[in-house]
Amino acid sequence: MNMLMPPEWAQQDWLWIGFPHDAEEWPGYLARAQEQIAAFANAVAESGQQVRLLVRDTANEARARELCSPAVTLERRAYGDVWLRDTGPLVRADGSALRCQFNGWGEKYLMDGDQAIGAELARDAGLPVVEGDWILEGGAIDGDGTGLVVTTEQCLLNPNRNPLLSRADIEQHLAADLGFDRVLWLGDGLINDHTDGHVDNLARFVGPNRLTLPRATGPDDPNAAIYADAKNRALEFGVELAEIPSPGLVTRGDMIEPASYANFAITSHLVVVPTFGSVHDDDAVAAIAKLFPDRETIGLPADAVLAGGGGFHCASQQMPRLGN
């Protein structure tokens, strides 16, 4: 059986996206976050790929219908947060879906529905579900399609996830459950990342053995040391590196935001890059476009989405076209 997850750039049948619904999770930003997620869903649907946008209730569905193209399919579901990268199914090449345990990102954000939504989506898609006996969120890992995976020590070795598992134990689980036989361990994720350093905000594979990382864009870049450490580890490991600009210092009030262009979503026809009103937005979109010459690359505002704790990649999960 092939347990390996297809890389995100493999062809997809559809994209699940979560639609924001909880004002307490998006204080002062809910309406704009909904608009930005709807723009993301519209762009993917209008590129020719099916989008399944999850909505929570009648009012949430009505709001989504106001904002979304008729090309977007709405699905009423019971879910907590919108971050389907972490709570959705991890689909493997053998046509099964892995659902590991989920504890609200280290028991910080426990919401009704998040424990069950991944298995529900998988079963409704006709996929047999394999229950993992350890805690793992999808945004904590990124694979290149050959058996190589990148992650961060800050997240996967965090005692708030799997306190009884060693680094070697984690590697064994990654191999047994997802077919990853090589692990590139980076150090910390971005400052103030609610997920304890998910790798999809820091480093992404864009081809076999080819990794993209942000580079600091100024002396006030809060993550400069993190980027430098990640670069050194990646080069020492032996991957090919393609750097993209960082947004630089992005704040909300007095708080440094974990803003990252690396949280782009790869779909069958389109790459969608979150933008933040930074002077580096255009350069980042152009740099990412060079990494995907077979797809159109666009930037869409995501500052309000970020206020809820993530980006376009975090809010989506792909259904790969199996057997392709």
C-alpha positions as CSV (number, residue, x, y, z in Angstrom):
1,M,0.0,0.0,0.0
2,N,1.3,3.5,-0.9
3,M,1.0,5.6,2.2
4,L,2.8,8.6,0.7
5,M,0.9,11.9,0.4
6,P,0.9,13.3,-3.1
7,P,2.6,16.6,-3.3
8,E,0.4,19.6,-3.3
9,W,1.3,20.5,-6.9
10,A,-0.2,17.2,-8.2
11,Q,-3.5,17.5,-9.9
12,Q,-6.5,17.9,-7.5
13,D,-10.2,17.0,-7.8
14,W,-11.3,19.7,-5.5
15,L,-10.3,22.0,-2.7
16,W,-12.0,22.2,0.7
17,I,-12.0,25.7,2.2
18,G,-13.3,26.8,5.6
19,F,-15.5,29.9,5.8
20,P,-15.1,32.1,9.0
21,H,-18.2,32.1,11.2
22,D,-17.3,32.8,14.8
23,A,-17.1,36.5,15.8
24,E,-15.2,35.7,19.0
25,E,-12.4,34.1,17.0
26,W,-12.3,37.1,14.6
27,P,-13.0,40.2,16.8
28,G,-13.4,43.2,14.6
29,Y,-12.3,41.2,11.5
30,L,-15.0,38.7,10.8
31,A,-16.7,40.5,7.9
32,R,-13.4,41.2,6.1
33,A,-12.0,37.7,6.8
34,Q,-15.2,36.3,5.2
35,E,-14.7,38.6,2.2
36,Q,-11.0,37.5,1.8
37,I,-11.8,33.8,2.1
38,A,-14.6,34.2,-0.4
39,A,-12.2,35.9,-2.8
40,F,-9.8,33.0,-2.4
41,A,-12.6,30.5,-3.1
42,N,-13.9,32.5,-6.1
43,A,-10.4,32.7,-7.7
44,V,-9.9,28.9,-7.4
45,A,-13.4,28.0,-8.6
46,E,-13.1,30.4,-11.6
47,S,-9.8,28.9,-12.6
48,G,-11.7,25.7,-13.3
49,Q,-11.2,23.7,-10.1
50,Q,-14.1,22.6,-7.9
51,V,-14.2,24.3,-4.5
52,R,-16.2,23.0,-1.6
53,L,-16.6,25.8,0.9
54,L,-17.7,24.7,4.3
55,V,-20.3,26.9,6.1
56,R,-21.4,26.5,9.6
57,D,-25.1,27.4,9.8
58,T,-28.0,29.2,8.0
59,A,-26.7,32.7,8.6
60,N,-23.1,31.7,7.7
61,E,-24.3,30.1,4.5
62,A,-26.4,33.1,3.5
63,R,-23.3,35.4,4.0
64,A,-21.1,33.0,1.9
65,R,-23.7,33.0,-0.9
66,E,-23.7,36.8,-0.9
67,L,-19.9,36.8,-1.5
68,C,-19.2,33.7,-3.6
69,S,-19.4,33.0,-7.2
70,P,-22.1,30.4,-8.3
71,A,-19.1,28.3,-9.2
72,V,-18.3,27.7,-5.5
73,T,-20.2,24.8,-3.9
74,L,-21.3,25.4,-0.3
75,E,-21.4,22.5,2.2
76,R,-23.1,22.9,5.6
77,R,-20.8,21.3,8.1
78,A,-20.2,21.3,11.9
79,Y,-16.7,22.6,12.3
80,G,-15.0,24.9,14.8
81,D,-12.1,26.9,13.3
82,V,-11.6,27.2,9.6
83,W,-8.2,25.8,9.5
84,L,-8.8,22.7,7.4
85,R,-5.2,22.2,6.6
86,D,-4.9,21.0,10.2
87,T,-8.3,19.4,10.9
88,G,-9.1,18.0,7.4
89,P,-8.2,14.6,6.0
90,L,-4.6,13.9,4.9
91,V,-5.2,11.9,1.7
92,R,-2.7,9.2,0.8
93,A,-1.8,7.8,-2.6
94,D,-3.6,4.5,-1.8
95,G,-6.9,6.3,-1.6
96,S,-7.2,6.3,2.2
97,A,-7.3,9.3,4.5
98,L,-5.3,9.6,7.7
99,R,-6.8,11.4,10.6
100,C,-4.5,11.8,13.5
101,Q,-5.6,13.0,16.9
102,F,-6.2,16.7,17.3
103,N,-5.9,18.7,20.5
104,G,-6.6,22.3,19.4
105,W,-2.9,23.2,18.7
106,G,-1.7,22.1,22.1
107,E,-5.0,22.6,23.9
108,K,-5.0,26.3,23.1
109,Y,-8.1,26.5,20.9
110,L,-10.6,23.7,21.5
111,M,-13.8,24.2,19.4
112,D,-16.7,21.9,18.7
113,G,-16.5,20.0,15.5
114,D,-12.8,20.2,14.9
115,Q,-12.1,16.7,16.2
116,A,-14.6,15.1,13.8
117,I,-14.6,17.2,10.6
118,G,-11.6,15.5,9.0
119,A,-13.1,12.0,9.2
120,E,-16.5,13.3,8.1
121,L,-15.1,14.9,5.0
122,A,-13.1,11.8,4.1
123,R,-16.0,9.4,4.5
124,D,-18.3,11.6,2.5
125,A,-15.7,11.6,-0.3
126,G,-15.7,7.8,-0.2
127,L,-12.3,7.5,1.4
128,P,-11.6,4.9,4.1
129,V,-10.3,6.6,7.2
130,V,-7.3,5.4,9.1
131,E,-7.1,6.8,12.7
132,G,-3.6,7.8,13.8
133,D,-2.7,7.3,17.4
134,W,-0.7,10.5,17.7
135,I,-1.3,14.2,17.4
136,L,-0.5,15.8,14.1
137,E,-1.8,18.8,12.2
138,G,-1.4,19.0,8.4
139,G,0.2,22.4,8.5
140,A,3.0,21.0,10.5
141,I,4.4,19.0,7.6
142,D,5.1,19.6,3.9
143,G,6.2,16.8,1.5
144,D,8.0,16.8,-1.9
145,G,6.3,13.7,-3.3
146,T,9.5,11.5,-3.1
147,G,9.3,10.6,0.6
148,L,11.0,13.8,1.9
149,V,9.1,15.9,4.5
150,V,10.0,19.2,6.2
151,T,8.8,20.2,9.6
152,T,9.9,22.2,12.7
153,E,11.2,21.1,16.0
154,Q,9.1,23.8,17.7
155,C,5.9,22.0,16.7
156,L,6.5,18.3,16.3
157,L,8.7,18.0,19.3
158,N,6.6,20.3,21.4
159,P,5.5,18.6,24.7
160,N,2.0,20.0,24.3
161,R,1.5,17.6,21.4
162,N,3.1,14.2,21.9
163,P,5.1,14.4,25.2
164,L,5.9,10.7,25.2
165,L,7.3,10.6,21.7
166,S,11.0,11.2,20.9
167,R,12.3,12.6,17.6
168,A,13.0,9.0,16.5
169,D,9.4,8.1,17.4
170,I,8.0,11.0,15.4
171,E,10.1,10.0,12.4
172,Q,8.8,6.4,12.7
173,H,5.2,7.7,12.8
174,L,5.8,9.9,9.7
175,A,7.1,6.9,7.8
176,A,4.5,4.4,8.9
177,D,1.5,6.6,8.5
178,L,2.4,8.9,5.6
179,G,5.3,7.2,3.8
180,F,7.9,9.8,4.6
181,D,11.3,8.2,4.9
182,R,13.5,11.3,5.2
183,V,12.8,14.3,7.5
184,L,14.3,17.8,7.2
185,W,14.1,19.2,10.7
186,L,14.0,23.0,10.9
187,G,14.1,24.8,14.2
188,D,11.5,27.5,15.2
189,G,8.6,28.8,13.2
190,L,7.6,32.4,12.9
191,I,7.3,34.6,16.0
192,N,3.7,34.6,17.5
193,D,2.5,31.8,15.3
194,H,-0.4,30.4,17.3
195,T,0.3,26.9,15.9
196,D,3.7,26.7,17.7
197,G,5.7,27.0,14.5
198,H,3.8,25.3,11.7
199,V,6.2,24.8,8.7
200,D,3.7,25.9,6.1
201,N,4.3,29.4,7.4
202,L,8.0,29.1,7.0
203,A,9.1,26.6,4.3
204,R,7.4,24.9,1.4
205,F,8.5,22.3,-1.1
206,V,7.9,23.6,-4.7
207,G,9.4,20.5,-6.5
208,P,11.2,17.3,-5.6
209,N,14.1,18.2,-3.2
210,R,13.4,21.9,-3.9
211,L,12.4,24.1,-1.0
212,T,11.4,27.7,-0.8
213,L,12.1,29.9,2.3
214,P,11.6,33.6,3.0
215,R,14.6,35.9,3.3
216,A,14.6,38.9,5.6
217,T,13.8,42.1,3.8
218,G,15.1,44.7,6.2
219,P,16.9,45.3,9.5
220,D,13.6,45.3,11.4
221,D,12.4,41.9,10.1
222,P,11.4,40.1,13.2
223,N,12.1,36.7,11.8
224,A,15.5,37.3,10.3
225,A,17.3,34.9,12.7
226,I,14.6,32.2,12.1
227,Y,15.0,32.5,8.3
228,A,18.8,32.3,8.6
229,D,18.7,29.2,10.8
230,A,16.2,27.5,8.5
231,K,18.4,28.3,5.4
232,N,21.5,26.9,7.1
233,R,19.7,23.7,8.1
234,A,18.2,23.2,4.6
235,L,21.5,23.7,2.8
236,E,23.3,21.4,5.2
237,F,20.6,18.7,4.6
238,G,21.2,19.1,0.8
239,V,18.0,20.4,-0.6
240,E,17.9,22.9,-3.4
241,L,16.8,26.3,-2.1
242,A,14.7,29.0,-3.7
243,E,14.2,32.1,-1.6
244,I,11.3,34.5,-1.7
245,P,10.9,37.9,0.1
246,S,9.5,38.2,3.6
247,P,6.7,40.7,4.2
248,G,9.0,42.3,6.7
249,L,7.6,43.7,9.9
250,V,3.8,43.4,10.0
251,T,1.9,44.4,13.1
252,R,-1.6,44.5,14.5
253,G,-1.6,47.1,17.3
254,D,1.5,46.3,19.3
255,M,1.7,42.7,18.3
256,I,4.0,41.3,15.6
257,E,2.0,39.2,13.2
258,P,3.3,35.9,11.8
259,A,2.7,37.2,8.2
260,S,4.2,34.9,5.5
261,Y,4.0,34.7,1.8
262,A,5.0,31.0,2.2
263,N,1.4,30.3,3.2
264,F,0.4,30.2,-0.5
265,A,-2.1,27.6,-1.7
266,I,-1.2,25.5,-4.7
267,T,-4.2,24.3,-6.8
268,S,-4.5,22.6,-10.1
269,H,-4.4,25.8,-12.2
270,L,-3.6,28.5,-9.7
271,V,-1.2,29.5,-6.9
272,V,-2.8,32.0,-4.5
273,V,-0.4,34.1,-2.4
274,P,-1.6,36.0,0.8
275,T,-0.7,39.6,0.7
276,F,-0.6,42.1,3.6
277,G,-0.3,45.6,2.2
278,S,3.5,45.4,2.5
279,V,5.8,47.1,0.1
280,H,7.1,43.6,-0.7
281,D,3.8,42.1,-1.8
282,D,4.4,42.5,-5.5
283,D,8.0,41.2,-5.4
284,A,6.8,38.1,-3.4
285,V,4.0,37.2,-5.9
286,A,6.5,37.6,-8.8
287,A,9.1,35.4,-7.0
288,I,6.5,32.7,-6.3
289,A,5.2,32.9,-9.9
290,K,8.7,31.9,-11.1
291,L,8.5,28.8,-9.1
292,F,5.3,27.7,-10.8
293,P,5.6,28.4,-14.5
294,D,2.8,25.9,-15.3
295,R,0.2,27.8,-13.3
296,E,-1.0,31.3,-12.9
297,T,0.0,33.0,-9.6
298,I,-2.0,35.7,-8.0
299,G,-1.8,37.7,-4.8
300,L,-5.0,38.3,-2.7
301,P,-5.3,40.4,0.5
302,A,-5.2,38.2,3.6
303,D,-4.6,40.6,6.5
304,A,-8.0,39.9,8.1
305,V,-7.6,36.2,7.6
306,L,-4.2,36.5,9.4
307,A,-5.9,38.2,12.3
308,G,-7.7,34.9,12.9
309,G,-4.5,33.0,13.1
310,G,-3.6,31.8,9.6
311,G,-3.6,32.2,5.8
312,F,-5.0,30.7,2.6
313,H,-3.0,27.5,2.9
314,C,-4.1,27.0,6.5
315,A,-7.8,27.4,5.6
316,S,-7.7,24.8,2.8
317,Q,-7.1,21.2,2.2
318,Q,-6.8,19.5,-1.3
319,M,-8.4,16.3,-2.5
320,P,-5.7,14.9,-4.8
321,R,-6.7,13.2,-8.1
322,L,-5.8,9.7,-7.1
323,G,-4.0,7.4,-9.6
324,N,-2.6,10.5,-11.4
